[in-house]
Amino acid sequence: MQASLTGHKKEIEEKIMSISGENFYRCYQCGECSSGCPAGFEMDILPNQINANLQIGEFEKVLQSKTIWICVACFECGTRCPHNIDIARINEALRQIKIRKNMDLFNIWDVANTGEFPTVALVASFRKFTA
């Protein structure tokens, strides 16, 4: 049972990193992201605490939080982070995982040129993830 749970946690960890393109283990909890977050006062888990919970494997706690839905993706956290960790992208990955919990996840960049993806979804993703 424990090996199965460990494998499941590793799978979620890899999905978060693959979808977001971010490594939450690089966060050392300076709190700069949380201090600049305009929506932080509404969050039940602050942005730096999202990373802390992910680092210790508390994936369900993060997926059940209202924080991932309150994040407005203003990218203030990423601009303040000394390690350039884009927590908005991590939150987006967490939202995708939550929404598609029982579906097969994919990385938008892997399917962008296949022609097998709705155009509106591609446009929305490119607007969100490109500068």
Secondary structure, DSSP 8 states (H G I E B T S, - for coil): -HHHHHHHHHHHHHHHHHHH---GGG-----HHHHH-TTGGG-SS-HHHHHHHHHTT-HHHHHHSSHHHH-----HHHHH-TT---HHHHHHHHHHHHHTTTS----HHHHTTTS-S-HHHHHHHHHHH--
